[in-house]
Amino acid sequence: MTMATVLGLMSGTSMDGVDAAVLVTDGEEIAAFGPRRFRPYGEGERSLLRAALADAAGLGERGERPGALAEAERMVTVAHGEAVAGLLAENPGVRLDLIGFHGQTVLHAPARRLTVQIGDGAGLARRVGVPVVFDLRAADVAAGGEGAPLVPVYHRALVARSRLAGNVAVVNIGGVANLTRIGADGSLLAGDTGPGNALLDDFVRGRTGAAMDRDGALARRGRVDEAALDRLLADPWFRRPLPKSLDRAAFSAAAVAGLSVEDGAATLAAFTCRAVLAGIASAGGADRVVLVGGGASNPVMGEAIAAVLPVVAAADLGWSADFLEAEAFAYLAERSRRGLPITFPATTGVPRPMSGGRLATP
């Protein structure tokens, strides 16, 4: 098949900014990785997104934009346009065939067959003059799937490109943590495992004003409160089998409210890691784990997982831990344009392999 140059855009549940990454692909093989760029959100933009999350909690229809949601959608679209323009200005030789635009998730409630990502795909296509594939989760959720995670089919392409043998678990620790288990036979099993960075980030911001526990410094000085951790892990959601998915706000840090900031951070970091390890075990185990996402740069989390299973650094494989999800949405956009499936029964619980997404032309 002819290869396409596709730009993927991702703004995750951690709400730190827009990741932009170019991938050369036919939607099946990865021919090359291209330039990458990060466009951070300012504090005012993050505050607007937090307000939009609060206003989205009561949504009953995907198209509703009450309260801060309409303004936030405009901001998200402009910020993504700026990310595209910045990347192209820095790389004038790049000629894009397509853009994959995830948007910003503000509500994910697959039990109600409802998932909402704000961002105007048609408006972005007009702004940057390139066709845009967007709204990639909706068809899966409407068909009864979880709508997440969407990245497993890209994880499988990366594992194939890197010629990793055996059973491989690719663990993405973003705002929410998710897992793809690629069997030695190429089979897929995937799902969210529990909280990623979002719960810890919110806790640290509330206690200190800092955006995150940078380099795990607070958690390193703290002590895990096992009783609080047991209460967190007792949530019945953890007893559900894969595939399954979460909303960013599914868990509360109330169990650590009485702890010091250091002990609270240590306990929430352990919560993420114990849930990841339980997810891997429930998926059939793994010979090795590849850690990606923002949590991969938190050494406390990495060490906790490496104490149980062999961990391979994404960078050692030539993967970008920070931009992998943006690359994935480039890959998914090209699959969508070609009518190839992007979700599967064993990744989202959808009844059959499904394509998804909508195409907007300039």
DAFENVEN-V58713 format. One record per helix or strand of 2 or more residues. SS is the DSSP state (helix for helix, strand for strand). FROM is the first residue (numbers start at 1). LEN is the number of residues. If there is no record, write none. Layout:
BEGIN
((SS,FROM,LEN) (SS,FROM,LEN))
END
This chain:
BEGIN
((strand,4,8) (strand,17,9) (strand,30,11) (helix,43,14) (helix,69,22) (strand,98,12) (helix,110,3) (strand,114,5) (helix,121,8) (strand,132,3) (helix,138,5) (helix,152,11) (strand,168,6) (strand,176,7) (strand,188,8) (helix,198,11) (helix,214,8) (helix,226,8) (helix,236,4) (helix,254,3) (helix,261,22) (strand,288,5) (helix,294,4) (helix,299,8) (strand,311,3) (helix,314,4) (helix,324,14) (helix,345,4) (strand,358,3))
END
